[in-house]
């Protein structure tokens, strides 16, 4: 019996090695198959665009293949109305930080809709009043959502996101813009939380001002601190991972006059880092920062191009290309909103003139390779990637 037991003990390591070898081979086969599937275009994510239809607003769902190309797979009604045309804003669609909830504005019916997002599947959860007129931009941090209402005299209003994706208004959370609620709204373009969630930023095109709101207890915010923009017509903006702010400046759409400025927030003050760096392009309105914080891109509505900028360690910016053209979306395409995919490998640009979404592959040096485009309905606005 002892001899038999000893023989079994000697065989055990060989059996374990054989099993380990089989497992290793299986892993190689699985990974290899996955790589081949990705190269052949297997789905790796989703991109959402709002069609902004004035009779029945909807979110278009695009499947993202491993090679970055897009295919529309669904259209899901929001339960509200769009305007049928451009909103002049950035951030009409927003995802929660855990990517479970998708939020969109219904600018034609003064509402916000929330969806549960599961890859290529969207389920409408809630549609609620926005707390003002013509909501155009949304931002989310944790369980807080703020909306920018650009109609009437304009305001920002806060909501709390519950565990089911419903939106509940935060009492006494509404704050005015720089006009203090008097007269027409001053052309607000975007609202966004800073990365750490303690402050909100709003750009105003008509006043050339950038507003900051301090987030207080229970999700309410302070009255705005008003800062003069370095350039004219501050529009879209985004943040670096460390919290520096980059803002596109359209300069009223003047030919080849657009620029980008960068700012830091230190000890409660907004400080200029780079002042109006020219892009040599026209109507730079929307701006996004790469996932790694190395590059920023503006979409130039007036010149149908994309401008890339390098972001330095101190938050200053410089053009990637001397002529300001890092990517092109086609003559008359009039690019508007843009977004990176979740890994930062691809940049998707929505164009309001050609009614398309163009996919770009982002190279290590920040250059862009055009991968082609897909069609969207006229009037589509807002784009986000999951």
C-alpha positions in Angstrom: 0.0 0.0 0.0 2.8 2.4 0.9 4.5 1.6 -2.4 1.4 2.2 -4.4 0.8 5.5 -2.6 4.4 6.5 -3.3 4.0 5.8 -7.0 0.9 8.0 -7.1 2.8 10.8 -5.4 5.5 10.7 -8.1 2.9 10.8 -10.9 1.0 13.8 -9.4 3.5 16.5 -10.4 3.5 15.2 -14.0 -0.2 15.2 -14.1 -0.3 18.8 -12.8 2.3 19.9 -15.4 0.2 18.3 -18.1 -2.9 20.1 -16.9 -1.0 23.4 -16.6 0.2 22.9 -20.1 -3.3 22.3 -21.4 -4.6 25.4 -19.6 -1.8 27.5 -21.1 -2.5 26.2 -24.6 -6.2 27.0 -24.1 -5.4 30.5 -23.0 -3.2 31.1 -26.0 -6.0 29.8 -28.3 -8.6 32.0 -26.6 -6.5 35.1 -26.7 -5.5 34.4 -30.2 -9.1 34.0 -31.2 -10.0 37.2 -29.4 -7.3 39.1 -31.2 -8.4 37.7 -34.6 -12.0 38.6 -33.8 -11.0 42.1 -32.8 -9.1 42.5 -36.0 -12.1 41.3 -38.0 -14.3 43.9 -36.3 -15.9 42.3 -33.2 -17.8 44.8 -31.0 -15.7 46.5 -28.3 -17.9 49.4 -27.3 -20.8 51.6 -28.2 -21.2 55.2 -29.4 -24.5 57.2 -28.8 -25.7 60.2 -30.8 -28.9 62.2 -30.2 -30.9 62.8 -33.4 -32.7 65.9 -31.9 -35.9 65.2 -33.8 -38.5 67.9 -33.1 -41.4 65.4 -33.3 -39.9 62.4 -31.4 -36.3 62.8 -30.0 -34.2 59.6 -30.0 -30.8 58.3 -29.2 -29.0 56.5 -32.1 -26.9 53.5 -30.9 -23.7 52.6 -32.9 -21.7 49.4 -32.3 -18.0 50.1 -32.2 -15.9 47.4 -33.9 -12.3 46.6 -32.8 -11.0 48.5 -35.8 -12.8 51.7 -34.7 -15.5 51.6 -37.4 -19.2 52.1 -36.4 -22.4 50.4 -37.4 -25.8 51.7 -36.3 -27.8 49.0 -34.5 -30.7 50.8 -32.8 -32.7 54.0 -32.3 -34.4 54.5 -28.9 -37.0 57.2 -28.2 -36.3 59.6 -25.3 -39.9 60.4 -24.6 -39.3 64.1 -25.3 -38.8 66.5 -28.2 -35.7 67.9 -29.8 -35.4 71.2 -31.8 -34.6 69.7 -35.2 -31.4 71.9 -35.4 -28.1 72.7 -33.8 -28.1 73.6 -30.1 -24.8 75.6 -30.1 -23.5 73.6 -27.2 -21.2 70.8 -26.1 -22.4 68.0 -23.8 -26.0 67.4 -24.9 -25.4 63.7 -23.9 -23.6 62.5 -20.8 -22.8 59.2 -19.2 -22.6 58.4 -15.5 -19.1 57.7 -14.2 -19.9 54.0 -13.8 -21.2 54.1 -17.4 -24.4 52.5 -16.4 -26.7 55.5 -17.0 -27.0 57.7 -20.1 -28.6 61.2 -19.9 -29.8 63.3 -22.8 -31.4 66.8 -23.2 -34.8 67.3 -24.8 -34.4 70.9 -25.8 -37.7 71.1 -27.6 -39.8 70.0 -24.6 -37.6 71.3 -21.7 -36.8 67.9 -20.3 -34.0 65.5 -19.5 -34.2 61.7 -20.2 -32.3 59.0 -18.5 -31.5 55.5 -19.8 -30.0 52.3 -18.5 -27.0 51.6 -20.9 -25.8 48.0 -21.4 -23.5 48.0 -24.4 -25.7 48.3 -27.5 -28.9 48.1 -25.5 -30.6 51.2 -24.1 -33.7 51.2 -21.9 -35.6 54.4 -21.1 -35.9 55.0 -17.3 -37.2 58.5 -16.8 -38.0 61.8 -18.5 -38.3 64.9 -16.2 -38.5 68.7 -16.5 -35.1 70.3 -16.8 -35.9 73.2 -14.4 -35.7 75.8 -17.1 -36.1 76.4 -20.8 -34.1 74.7 -23.6 -31.6 72.4 -21.8 -28.5 72.1 -24.0 -25.7 70.6 -21.8 -25.3 68.1 -19.0 -22.6 67.0 -16.6 -22.5 64.2 -14.1 -20.3 63.5 -11.0 -21.1 60.6 -8.8 -24.8 60.8 -8.0 -25.1 64.5 -9.1 -26.3 65.8 -12.4 -26.4 69.4 -13.5 -28.1 70.8 -16.5 -27.5 74.1 -18.4 -30.7 75.7 -19.6 -30.0 78.1 -22.4 -33.6 79.4 -23.0 -35.3 82.3 -21.3 -32.9 84.1 -19.0 -30.9 80.8 -18.5 -29.9 78.9 -15.4 -28.2 75.8 -14.1 -30.2 73.2 -12.1 -29.1 70.2 -10.1 -30.5 66.6 -9.8 -29.7 63.6 -7.8 -29.4 60.2 -9.6 -31.0 57.4 -7.5 -30.0 53.7 -7.6 -32.5 53.0 -10.4 -31.4 55.9 -12.7 -34.2 58.2 -11.9 -33.6 61.9 -11.6 -34.8 63.8 -8.5 -34.5 67.7 -8.5 -32.3 69.1 -5.7 -34.3 71.7 -3.8 -32.9 75.2 -4.1 -30.2 74.1 -6.5 -31.0 76.5 -9.4 -28.5 79.3 -10.0 -28.5 82.0 -12.6 -25.8 82.8 -15.1 -23.8 86.1 -15.4 -27.0 88.0 -16.1 -28.4 87.2 -12.7 -31.7 86.0 -14.3 -32.4 89.3 -16.0 -33.0 89.5 -19.8 -32.1 86.9 -22.3 -29.6 84.1 -21.5 -26.0 85.2 -22.4 -25.3 82.4 -24.9 -24.3 79.6 -22.6 -22.4 76.8 -24.3 -21.4 74.1 -21.8 -21.5 73.0 -18.2 -19.1 70.5 -16.6 -17.8 69.4 -13.3 -14.1 69.6 -12.6 -12.7 66.1 -12.4 -12.8 66.1 -8.6 -16.4 67.3 -8.5 -16.0 70.3 -6.2 -16.7 73.0 -8.8 -18.8 73.5 -12.0 -17.7 75.5 -15.0 -19.9 77.2 -17.6 -18.9 79.1 -20.7 -20.8 82.1 -22.1 -20.4 82.9 -25.8 -22.2 86.3 -25.8 -20.4 87.8 -22.8 -16.9 86.2 -23.4 -17.0 85.0 -19.8 -16.2 81.7 -17.9 -18.3 81.1 -14.8 -17.3 78.8 -11.9 -19.7 77.6 -9.2 -18.5 76.0 -5.9 -20.4 72.7 -5.1 -21.6 72.8 -1.5 -23.5 70.4 0.8 -26.5 68.4 -0.5 -25.3 69.0 -4.1 -26.3 72.7 -4.2 -23.9 75.3 -5.6 -22.8 78.8 -4.8 -23.5 81.9 -6.9 -21.1 82.1 -9.9 -17.6 83.6 -9.8 -17.3 85.4 -13.1 -14.0 85.3 -15.0 -13.1 87.1 -18.3 -12.2 84.7 -21.1 -8.8 85.2 -22.6 -10.3 85.1 -26.1 -13.6 85.9 -27.7 -16.5 83.4 -27.8 -15.4 80.8 -25.3 -17.3 77.6 -26.3 -16.5 74.0 -25.6 -14.0 72.8 -23.0 -12.5 69.8 -21.3 -10.1 69.1 -18.4 -6.7 67.4 -18.2 -6.4 64.6 -15.7 -4.8 67.0 -13.2 -7.8 69.4 -13.5 -6.5 72.1 -15.9 -9.1 73.7 -18.1 -8.8 74.0 -21.9 -11.3 76.2 -23.7 -12.0 76.6 -27.4 -12.4 80.2 -28.6 -14.5 80.7 -31.8 -13.9 84.5 -32.1 -17.3 85.0 -33.5 -16.6 82.7 -36.4 -14.1 85.1 -38.0 -12.0 83.5 -40.7 -8.9 81.7 -39.4 -9.2 83.5 -36.0 -9.9 80.7 -33.6 -7.8 79.9 -30.6 -7.4 77.7 -27.5 -6.7 78.9 -23.9 -5.8 76.9 -20.8 -6.4 77.7 -17.2 -5.6 76.3 -13.8 -7.5 76.3 -10.5 -5.3 77.1 -7.6 -6.5 78.2 -4.1 -10.0 78.9 -5.4 -8.7 81.2 -8.2 -8.8 80.7 -12.0 -5.3 81.4 -13.5 -4.3 81.7 -17.1 -1.6 79.2 -18.4 -1.8 79.7 -22.1 -3.6 82.7 -23.5 -5.4 82.3 -26.9 -3.0 80.1 -28.8 -4.1 80.5 -32.5 -5.3 77.4 -34.3 -5.4 79.3 -37.7 -8.8 77.7 -38.3 -12.4 79.0 -38.3 -15.0 78.6 -35.6 -13.3 76.2 -33.2 -16.2 75.4 -31.0 -16.0 71.9 -29.5 -12.9 70.6 -27.6 -11.9 67.3 -26.1 -8.8 66.1 -24.2 -7.3 62.7 -24.8 -7.6 60.0 -22.1 -3.9 60.3 -21.2 -4.0 64.1 -21.1 -1.3 64.5 -23.7 -3.4 66.0 -26.5 -6.5 68.1 -27.1 -8.6 68.4 -30.3 -10.9 71.1 -31.5 -13.5 70.7 -34.2 -13.6 73.7 -36.5 -17.1 74.2 -37.8 -16.1 76.9 -40.3 -13.2 75.2 -41.9 -14.3 71.5 -41.7 -11.2 70.4 -39.9 -9.9 69.0 -36.6 -7.0 70.8 -34.8 -4.7 68.8 -32.5 -2.7 70.4 -29.7 0.0 69.0 -27.4 -0.6 69.5 -23.7 2.6 70.1 -21.8 3.2 69.1 -18.2 2.5 72.7 -17.0 -0.9 72.8 -18.8 0.3 75.0 -21.6 -0.7 74.0 -25.2 1.0 74.1 -28.6 -0.2 73.2 -32.1 0.6 69.7 -33.4 0.5 71.0 -37.0 1.6 74.4 -38.0 -1.4 74.9 -40.3 -3.8 73.7 -37.5 -5.1 70.8 -39.6 -4.6 67.5 -37.9 -7.7 65.8 -39.4 -10.2 66.6 -42.1 -13.9 65.7 -42.2 -14.7 66.8 -45.8 -15.6 70.0 -47.5 -18.7 71.5 -46.1 -19.0 68.9 -43.3 -19.1 71.5 -40.5 -17.8 69.3 -37.7 -19.4 70.0 -34.3 -19.2 67.6 -31.3 -16.4 65.0 -30.7 -15.6 62.2 -28.2 -12.9 59.6 -27.6 -13.8 56.0 -27.1 -13.3 54.5 -23.7 -9.7 53.4 -24.4 -8.7 56.6 -26.1 -7.7 54.8 -29.3 -10.3 56.4 -31.5 -11.8 59.9 -31.9 -15.3 60.3 -33.2 -16.4 63.6 -34.8 -20.0 64.5 -35.4 -20.6 66.8 -38.4 -23.6 69.0 -38.8 -23.2 69.8 -42.5 -22.6 66.4 -43.9 -24.7 64.6 -41.2 -22.0 62.1 -40.5 -19.8 60.7 -37.7 -16.2 60.4 -38.8 -13.9 57.9 -37.0 -10.2 58.7 -36.6 -7.5 56.5 -35.2 -5.3 58.3 -32.8 -1.6 57.7 -33.2 1.0 57.8 -30.4 2.2 61.2 -31.7 -1.3 62.6 -31.7 -1.8 62.4 -35.5 -5.1 61.2 -36.8 -5.9 58.6 -39.5 -9.4 58.9 -41.1 -11.2 55.6 -40.9 -14.4 56.6 -42.7 -17.8 57.7 -41.6 -21.4 56.7 -41.0 -24.6 58.7 -41.6 -26.8 60.4 -39.0 -30.1 62.3 -39.4 -30.0 66.1 -40.1 -30.0 68.1 -36.9 -28.2 65.4 -34.8 -26.3 66.8 -31.8 -24.3 65.4 -28.9 -22.0 62.3 -28.9 -20.7 60.0 -26.2 -18.9 56.7 -26.1 -19.3 53.8 -23.7 
